[in-house]
Amino acid sequence: MKNSNHILKMTLAAVCLALCMVLPFLTANIPEIGSALCPMHIPVFLCAFLCGPWWAVGVGAAAPLLRFLLVGMPPVFPTGLAMCFELASYGLIAGLLYQKLPKKPSGIYVALVAAMLGGRIVWGIARVIMSGVSNASFTWAAFMAGAFTNAVPGMILHIVLIPVIVMALQKALPSMKN
């Protein structure tokens, strides 16, 4: 049974990585808020809740680089590289917290919100480091705009959508509740 659970998690992680490639195409044509919906974040969060932190770290770290190699977006430096750290942090924080919290809706929300905050802080740290390396400017205003102000539509979407999907998949896949 342990081996089949491992195969299920690997398969779900692969599906989540594939969704990271596809979802940005679905939101790209929505004027003014398409990228603000943060479509690559959704599969990484789902992977964290369904597969655990380590699978989600792998998906989160690989997704921006793989998408760049396949379609040329996001640009690798600084956007894609910062996203690698951000998405990997989402997966790690959400996955670890969810393992420790009760498998109830409140546990999903706490893990999700904490990961959203932690991942955005990691994104900011990565951008500061990269701006130092490239002698570019990255101000507090740029951090607040990139991490929070411009991401509000995505944050709302994630808070509404992800817990519903996780709970539905847990009912469909009881082995994922452990």
C-alpha positions, 0 to 999 in steps of 0.5 A: 500500500505504501508503494501505491501511495508513493506512485499516486503522489508522484502522479499527482505531482506530475499533473500539478507540474503540467497544470503549472505549464497550462494554467497561465495560457488560460489566464493570459487573455484576461485583460489587466488581471490575467497574470495577477491571478497567479495561475502557477501558484494554484497547482503548487499549493494543491501539490503541497496539500495532496502530495506533501511538502517535498513533492511540492518543493520540487514542483514549485522550484521546477515549474518557472524554469520548465515553463521558460524552457518550453514557452519562453515565459517567465523571463529567467532573471529575475522573475523566473528565478525569484518565482522558483524560490517563491513557489518552492517556499509555498510548497514547503510551508503549506505542506509542512503546516498541513501535515501538523494541523488538523485535516479540517477546513481551518487547517487548510486555510491556516496553512494556505495563508501562512504559505502565501505570506511566507512565500511572498517574503521569500520572493522579496528576499530573492529579489533583493539578493538578485538586485544586489548581484545585478546592481538593479533597484528593488525598493520597498514599494516594489516589494509591496506592489509585487508581493501584495498589491498586484497579487490581490486578485490571485490571493482572493482566488487562491483563498476561495478556490484551493480549499474547496478543491483540496476538500473535494479531492480528499473525499475522492482520494481518501488516502490523501488525508494522512 
